[in-house]
Amino acid sequence: MSALAWSCCNNGLNLSSRPVVEFGDWPGRIVFGRGAVARLGMEAARLGASRALVVCGTSVAGGPMLAKVKAGLGATFVEAFSEVAAHTPIETIERGVTKVHALGADVLISVGGGSAIDTAKAIAIVLASKGKLAQYAIRYEPGGEMQSAPLPIPLIRHIAVPTTAGSGSEVMPTAACRDPQSHKKLLFWDGALVPQAAILDPEMAIYAGARLTAASGMTAVARCVEALYSGKRHPMSTALALHALRLLGTGLPDSVESPHDLDARGACQIAAAMASMAALNAMASLVHAIGHIVGGRYGLQHGISHAILLAPAMRLLLPVIGSEQSLVCDALTGGSAGQVDRSHASAADLIDQLVGRLPLPRRLRDVGVAASELSDIAGETMSDYMMANLPTPVAQPQVLALLQQAW
C-alpha cells in the first residue's frame, strides 16, 4: 500500500469506499512579513494597475493603518471608500460600485477583516455582472451539492490586506453579503474571487481590539476543526488544519493578551490562511452552516457563533476520525497533552478552555438568540450548502439538540 493510501485510510478516509478527493483550491500570491504593506505599490504594478481604490471601514480610515497603505501605494492611491460595515450590506456594495466608476479605479485594495475583503469581492461581482448579484449566489437543495453560475470574467483586480486574526478571506474563492430586508445572506463561490495577492503584515494586525481579534481567530479555529472531521477530509487538508490549529492554540490568546506581540500576530495570520486552505479543500459543515443562519438573522459575527457552537459540534462529530483525535489534542496543547484522556470529549474541552481565555460570549442567549427561534434555525440550517460536507448524517432534531445545548 502506498504511503498516501495508508494515510488516507488511517485518517478515516477509505479510498475504496469514498469518492475521489481533490486538492484543487490554492491561494494567489502571498507576501508575508513585518512591513510587507510597504510593497503594495509594487504588487499593484505587478498586476498592471495604476489607480487603486482602498476599501475599508472607518476604524482603518481614521487611524495609522490607512496612512501605511497610502505610503505603500504611493502614486497608485486614488481614494479610500471607507463605508465597509459588518456582514457586507448590499447597499454598501452599490455605493462602492458607484465610487469605482466615478474614479476609474482599476484595482481594489481591501484593508480590514472579512467584511472589508468581502465588500471588495462583492463590488467586483456587481461590476462584472452588471448588477446581477443574486444570479451568481450559491444554490443548495438538501441531499445535493452546492451549485452556482460561473462569474463573468475578468473581475477587477484585487489585493487584500487582512488586519484581523482569522478571516482567511484573502486566500478564499468565497464571499458573502447580507440583505438587511430579508435578513438572509447571499453566498458566493468562484475561483475568480481569490484576490490576486494577499499582504500579510503583522504590523497591520496590532490595531485590532481584543474582541475582534478573538472572534476572527475563532473563525480560523473552527475551519481547522471542521476540516479535520469533514466528510471530504484528506491527508493534505488534515496537515494544514493541524498545524494551523497548533499556531492558533497559542497565537490567538497571546494576540488578545499582548496585542503588540508581532510573532503571535504573524502566527495567527499564517494560521488563518492555512485554515482557509484546509477548509476550502476538505470543506466545513455544521458549525459554519448554523453560522450562516444566525448571522443572517441576527447580524452575528461568524467568529462569535463559531466560538459558541464549536465544542458541542465536536462532541457530536469528532468521533468519526477515531484515534486521530489524539492529534487534535496534541495540536491544541502544543504536543504536551501527555497522558490526559484523549477522547473526543477532551478535545472539545480543550476548545472550551481556549474560548474561556477569550473575551467572547459563551451562550446563544447572550447574543440575543431567542429560545423560541431555535427550531426555525435548525430547519433553515438543513438547507445550507455546508451540510453536504457532513462526515455522517445529521438530522434536524440533532441540530436542534445542539442549539439547545449552546443556548
C-alpha positions as CSV (number, residue, x, y, z in Angstrom):
1,M,0.0,0.0,0.0
2,S,1.4,3.4,-0.9
3,A,2.1,6.0,1.8
4,L,-0.7,8.2,0.6
5,A,-3.2,5.4,0.6
6,W,-2.1,4.4,4.1
7,S,-2.5,7.9,5.4
8,C,-6.0,8.3,3.8
9,C,-7.2,5.1,5.3
10,N,-5.8,5.9,8.7
11,N,-7.5,9.3,8.6
12,G,-10.9,7.8,8.3
13,L,-10.9,8.2,4.5
14,N,-11.2,4.8,2.9
15,L,-10.3,5.3,-0.7
16,S,-12.1,2.1,-1.8
17,S,-15.5,3.2,-0.5
18,R,-15.4,7.0,-0.9
19,P,-15.4,9.3,-4.0
20,V,-12.2,10.6,-5.4
21,V,-10.9,13.6,-3.5
22,E,-9.2,16.6,-4.9
23,F,-6.9,19.3,-3.6
24,G,-7.7,22.0,-6.1
25,D,-8.1,25.3,-4.3
26,W,-4.9,27.3,-3.6
27,P,-4.5,31.0,-3.0
28,G,-3.0,33.7,-5.1
29,R,0.3,35.4,-4.3
30,I,1.1,35.8,-0.6
31,V,3.5,38.3,0.7
32,F,4.2,37.9,4.4
33,G,6.3,39.7,7.0
34,R,6.8,42.8,9.1
35,G,6.4,45.9,6.9
36,A,5.1,44.0,3.9
37,V,2.4,46.6,3.4
38,A,5.2,48.9,2.0
39,R,5.2,46.7,-1.1
40,L,1.6,47.4,-2.1
41,G,2.7,49.8,-4.9
42,M,5.0,47.1,-6.3
43,E,2.3,44.5,-6.1
44,A,-0.2,46.8,-7.9
45,A,2.3,47.4,-10.6
46,R,2.8,43.7,-11.0
47,L,-0.9,43.4,-11.8
48,G,-0.6,46.3,-14.3
49,A,-2.8,48.5,-12.2
50,S,-2.4,52.3,-11.7
51,R,-5.5,53.6,-9.9
52,A,-6.1,52.0,-6.5
53,L,-9.3,52.3,-4.6
54,V,-8.8,51.3,-0.9
55,V,-11.9,49.5,0.5
56,C,-12.0,49.8,4.3
57,G,-14.0,50.7,7.4
58,T,-14.0,53.8,9.5
59,S,-11.5,52.3,12.0
60,V,-8.9,51.8,9.3
61,A,-9.6,55.1,7.6
62,G,-9.4,57.0,10.9
63,G,-6.1,55.6,12.1
64,P,-2.5,54.8,11.2
65,M,-3.4,51.8,9.0
66,L,-4.6,53.9,6.1
67,A,-1.5,56.1,6.3
68,K,0.7,53.0,5.9
69,V,-1.4,51.7,3.0
70,K,-1.2,55.1,1.2
71,A,2.5,55.2,1.7
72,G,2.9,51.7,0.3
73,L,0.7,52.5,-2.7
74,G,2.4,55.8,-3.5
75,A,1.1,57.5,-6.6
76,T,-1.2,54.4,-7.3
77,F,-3.5,55.5,-4.4
78,V,-6.6,57.4,-5.6
79,E,-9.1,57.4,-2.8
80,A,-10.5,55.4,0.1
81,F,-14.0,54.0,0.2
82,S,-14.5,53.8,4.0
83,E,-18.1,52.6,4.3
84,V,-17.4,48.9,5.0
85,A,-19.9,47.5,7.5
86,A,-20.3,44.2,9.2
87,H,-21.8,41.4,7.1
88,T,-21.4,43.5,3.9
89,P,-24.8,45.0,3.4
90,I,-25.9,45.2,-0.3
91,E,-26.5,48.9,-0.2
92,T,-22.8,49.4,0.8
93,I,-21.7,47.4,-2.2
94,E,-23.8,49.5,-4.5
95,R,-22.2,52.7,-3.2
96,G,-18.7,51.1,-3.7
97,V,-19.6,50.3,-7.3
98,T,-20.5,53.9,-7.9
99,K,-17.2,55.0,-6.4
100,V,-15.2,52.7,-8.7
101,H,-17.0,54.1,-11.8
102,A,-16.5,57.7,-10.7
103,L,-12.8,57.3,-10.1
104,G,-11.9,54.9,-12.9
105,A,-10.3,52.6,-10.4
106,D,-8.6,49.5,-11.8
107,V,-7.6,47.7,-8.6
108,L,-9.3,47.3,-5.2
109,I,-7.2,47.2,-2.1
110,S,-9.3,45.7,0.7
111,V,-7.9,46.6,4.2
112,G,-9.5,45.1,7.3
113,G,-11.3,41.9,8.3
114,G,-13.6,39.6,6.4
115,S,-16.2,42.3,5.8
116,A,-13.7,44.6,4.1
117,I,-12.4,41.8,1.9
118,D,-15.9,40.5,1.1
119,T,-17.0,44.0,0.2
120,A,-14.3,44.3,-2.4
121,K,-15.2,40.9,-3.7
122,A,-18.9,41.8,-3.9
123,I,-18.1,45.0,-5.7
124,A,-16.2,43.0,-8.2
125,I,-19.2,40.7,-8.7
126,V,-21.6,43.6,-9.3
127,L,-19.1,45.3,-11.7
128,A,-18.7,42.1,-13.7
129,S,-22.3,41.0,-13.7
130,K,-23.8,44.5,-14.4
131,G,-25.6,44.4,-11.1
132,K,-27.0,40.9,-11.1
133,L,-25.6,39.9,-7.7
134,A,-28.2,37.3,-6.7
135,Q,-27.9,35.4,-10.0
136,Y,-24.5,34.2,-9.1
137,A,-25.2,33.2,-5.5
138,I,-24.8,29.6,-4.3
139,R,-27.9,27.4,-4.5
140,Y,-28.3,24.2,-2.4
141,E,-31.0,21.6,-2.0
142,P,-30.7,19.2,1.0
143,G,-29.1,15.9,-0.1
144,G,-27.3,17.5,-3.1
145,E,-24.3,19.6,-3.8
146,M,-23.9,23.4,-4.0
147,Q,-24.4,25.0,-7.4
148,S,-23.7,28.4,-8.7
149,A,-23.4,30.1,-12.1
150,P,-19.8,30.9,-13.1
151,L,-19.0,34.6,-12.8
152,P,-18.3,36.7,-15.9
153,I,-14.6,37.3,-16.1
154,P,-12.3,39.1,-15.8
155,L,-13.1,40.7,-12.5
156,I,-11.5,43.9,-11.3
157,R,-8.1,43.2,-9.8
158,H,-7.9,42.8,-6.0
159,I,-5.2,42.9,-3.4
160,A,-6.2,42.0,0.2
161,V,-4.6,43.3,3.3
162,P,-6.1,41.5,6.3
163,T,-5.9,43.2,9.7
164,T,-7.6,40.6,12.0
165,A,-6.6,37.2,13.3
166,G,-8.6,34.8,11.2
167,S,-10.9,35.9,8.4
168,G,-8.9,34.0,5.8
169,S,-11.0,35.6,3.0
170,E,-7.7,36.9,1.5
171,V,-7.0,33.4,0.1
172,M,-10.5,32.2,-0.5
173,P,-12.8,32.0,-3.6
174,T,-15.8,32.8,-1.4
175,A,-17.7,35.9,-0.5
176,A,-20.9,36.8,1.4
177,C,-23.2,39.8,1.7
178,R,-26.3,40.4,3.6
179,D,-29.7,41.6,2.5
180,P,-31.0,43.6,5.6
181,Q,-34.6,43.4,4.3
182,S,-34.8,39.6,4.0
183,H,-32.3,39.0,6.9
184,K,-30.6,36.4,4.7
185,K,-27.1,36.1,3.3
186,L,-26.1,35.7,-0.3
187,L,-23.1,33.3,-0.5
188,F,-20.7,33.0,-3.5
189,W,-18.0,30.6,-4.5
190,D,-15.9,31.1,-7.7
191,G,-12.2,30.8,-8.3
192,A,-12.2,34.3,-9.8
193,L,-12.9,35.7,-6.4
194,V,-9.5,34.8,-5.0
195,P,-7.5,38.1,-4.6
196,Q,-4.5,38.2,-6.9
197,A,-2.3,39.0,-3.9
198,A,-2.6,38.9,-0.1
199,I,-0.3,41.1,2.0
200,L,0.1,39.5,5.5
201,D,1.8,42.2,7.6
202,P,1.6,41.5,11.4
203,E,2.2,45.3,12.0
204,M,-1.2,45.9,10.4
205,A,-2.9,43.5,12.9
206,I,-1.8,45.1,16.1
207,Y,-4.7,47.6,15.9
208,A,-7.4,45.0,16.1
209,G,-9.1,45.1,19.5
210,A,-9.3,42.1,21.8
211,R,-12.9,41.1,20.9
212,L,-12.4,41.4,17.2
213,T,-9.1,39.5,17.4
214,A,-10.8,36.8,19.4
215,A,-13.8,36.5,17.2
216,S,-11.9,36.4,13.9
217,G,-9.4,34.0,15.3
218,M,-12.2,31.6,16.3
219,T,-13.4,31.5,12.7
220,A,-9.9,30.2,11.8
221,V,-10.1,27.7,14.7
222,A,-13.5,26.5,13.5
223,R,-12.2,26.0,10.0
224,C,-9.4,23.9,11.3
225,V,-11.6,21.6,13.3
226,E,-14.3,21.3,10.7
227,A,-11.7,20.4,8.1
228,L,-10.5,17.6,10.4
229,Y,-13.8,15.9,10.7
230,S,-15.2,16.8,7.3
231,G,-16.7,14.0,5.1
232,K,-14.3,15.2,2.4
233,R,-11.1,15.4,4.5
234,H,-7.9,14.0,3.2
235,P,-4.2,14.0,4.4
236,M,-3.2,17.3,2.9
237,S,-6.1,19.2,4.4
238,T,-5.5,17.5,7.7
239,A,-1.8,18.5,7.7
240,L,-2.7,22.1,7.1
241,A,-5.5,22.1,9.7
242,L,-3.5,20.5,12.4
243,H,-0.5,22.9,12.1
244,A,-2.8,25.9,11.8
245,L,-4.6,24.8,15.0
246,R,-1.2,24.4,16.7
247,L,-0.3,28.0,15.8
248,L,-3.7,29.4,16.9
249,G,-3.7,27.5,20.2
250,T,-1.0,29.8,21.5
251,G,-1.0,32.7,19.0
252,L,-4.7,33.6,19.4
253,P,-4.8,34.1,23.2
254,D,-1.3,35.7,23.1
255,S,-2.6,38.2,20.5
256,V,-5.5,39.0,22.7
257,E,-3.4,39.3,25.9
258,S,-0.4,41.0,24.3
259,P,-1.7,42.9,21.2
260,H,1.7,44.2,20.2
261,D,3.2,40.7,20.1
262,L,4.2,40.6,16.4
263,D,5.2,36.9,16.5
264,A,1.7,36.0,17.8
265,R,0.0,38.2,15.3
266,G,2.0,36.7,12.5
267,A,1.3,33.2,13.6
268,C,-2.4,34.0,13.5
269,Q,-2.2,35.4,10.0
270,I,-0.4,32.4,8.6
271,A,-2.7,30.0,10.5
272,A,-5.8,31.8,9.2
273,A,-4.5,31.3,5.6
274,M,-3.7,27.7,6.2
275,A,-7.0,27.0,7.9
276,S,-8.8,28.5,5.0
277,M,-7.0,26.4,2.5
278,A,-7.7,23.3,4.6
279,A,-11.4,24.1,4.8
280,L,-11.6,25.1,1.1
281,N,-10.4,21.7,0.1
282,A,-11.9,19.5,2.8
283,M,-14.9,21.8,3.4
284,A,-16.6,22.9,6.6
285,S,-20.0,21.8,7.7
286,L,-22.3,22.1,10.7
287,V,-20.8,25.0,12.6
288,H,-20.5,27.1,9.5
289,A,-23.9,26.2,8.3
290,I,-25.5,27.3,11.6
291,G,-23.3,30.4,11.5
292,H,-24.7,31.4,8.1
293,I,-28.3,31.2,9.5
294,V,-27.8,33.1,12.8
295,G,-25.5,35.6,11.0
296,G,-28.3,36.4,8.6
297,R,-31.0,36.6,11.3
298,Y,-29.1,38.5,14.0
299,G,-26.2,40.1,12.2
300,L,-24.0,38.0,14.4
301,Q,-20.3,37.9,13.6
302,H,-19.3,34.4,12.4
303,G,-16.5,34.0,14.9
304,I,-18.8,34.5,17.8
305,S,-21.2,31.9,16.7
306,H,-18.3,29.6,15.9
307,A,-16.9,30.1,19.4
308,I,-20.3,29.2,21.0
309,L,-21.0,26.2,18.7
310,L,-17.7,24.5,18.1
311,A,-17.3,22.4,21.2
312,P,-20.8,21.0,21.1
313,A,-20.3,20.2,17.4
314,M,-17.0,18.4,18.2
315,R,-18.7,16.2,20.7
316,L,-21.2,15.2,18.0
317,L,-18.9,14.8,15.0
318,L,-15.2,14.4,16.1
319,P,-15.6,10.7,16.9
320,V,-15.6,10.0,13.2
321,I,-11.9,10.4,13.0
322,G,-11.2,7.8,15.7
323,S,-7.7,7.6,17.1
324,E,-6.7,10.7,15.1
325,Q,-8.5,12.7,17.8
326,S,-5.2,12.5,19.8
327,L,-3.6,14.7,17.1
328,V,-6.2,17.4,17.7
329,C,-5.3,17.3,21.4
330,D,-1.6,17.5,20.6
331,A,-2.2,20.5,18.3
332,L,-4.2,22.3,21.0
333,T,-1.7,21.7,23.7
334,G,1.5,22.2,21.7
335,G,2.2,18.4,21.9
336,S,2.1,18.4,25.7
337,A,-1.2,16.5,26.1
338,G,0.8,13.8,27.9
339,Q,-1.3,11.1,29.4
340,V,-4.5,13.0,29.6
341,D,-7.7,11.4,28.4
342,R,-7.7,11.8,24.6
343,S,-11.3,11.1,23.9
344,H,-13.4,13.4,21.7
345,A,-14.7,15.0,24.9
346,S,-11.2,16.1,26.0
347,A,-10.6,17.7,22.6
348,A,-13.9,19.6,22.9
349,D,-12.9,20.5,26.5
350,L,-9.6,22.0,25.2
351,I,-11.6,24.2,22.8
352,D,-13.8,25.2,25.7
353,Q,-10.6,26.2,27.6
354,L,-9.3,28.2,24.6
355,V,-12.6,30.1,24.3
356,G,-12.6,30.7,28.0
357,R,-9.4,32.7,27.6
358,L,-11.1,35.0,25.0
359,P,-13.4,38.0,25.6
360,L,-16.4,36.4,23.8
361,P,-19.9,35.4,24.8
362,R,-20.3,31.7,25.6
363,R,-24.1,31.1,25.0
364,L,-26.5,31.8,22.2
365,R,-28.8,33.5,24.7
366,D,-26.1,36.0,25.4
367,V,-26.1,37.3,21.8
368,G,-29.9,37.8,21.5
369,V,-30.9,34.4,20.1
370,A,-34.4,33.6,21.3
371,A,-35.1,30.1,22.5
372,S,-38.4,30.2,20.6
373,E,-36.4,30.6,17.3
374,L,-34.1,27.6,17.8
375,S,-36.4,25.2,15.9
376,D,-36.6,27.6,12.9
377,I,-32.8,28.0,12.9
378,A,-32.4,24.2,12.9
379,G,-34.8,23.9,10.0
380,E,-33.0,26.6,7.9
381,T,-29.6,25.0,8.7
382,M,-30.6,21.8,6.9
383,S,-30.8,23.8,3.7
384,D,-27.4,25.4,4.0
385,Y,-24.9,24.2,1.4
386,M,-22.3,23.4,4.0
387,M,-24.5,20.5,5.2
388,A,-23.4,18.5,2.1
389,N,-20.0,18.1,3.8
390,L,-21.0,16.3,7.0
391,P,-19.0,13.2,7.8
392,T,-22.1,11.4,9.0
393,P,-25.8,12.1,8.5
394,V,-27.2,14.7,11.0
395,A,-31.0,15.1,11.3
396,Q,-32.8,18.2,12.1
397,P,-33.6,17.1,15.7
398,Q,-29.9,16.6,16.3
399,V,-29.2,20.2,15.1
400,L,-31.9,21.4,17.4
401,A,-30.5,19.5,20.3
402,L,-27.0,21.0,19.6
403,L,-28.6,24.5,19.5
404,Q,-30.4,23.9,22.8
405,Q,-27.1,22.8,24.4
406,A,-25.5,26.0,23.2
407,W,-28.4,28.2,24.2
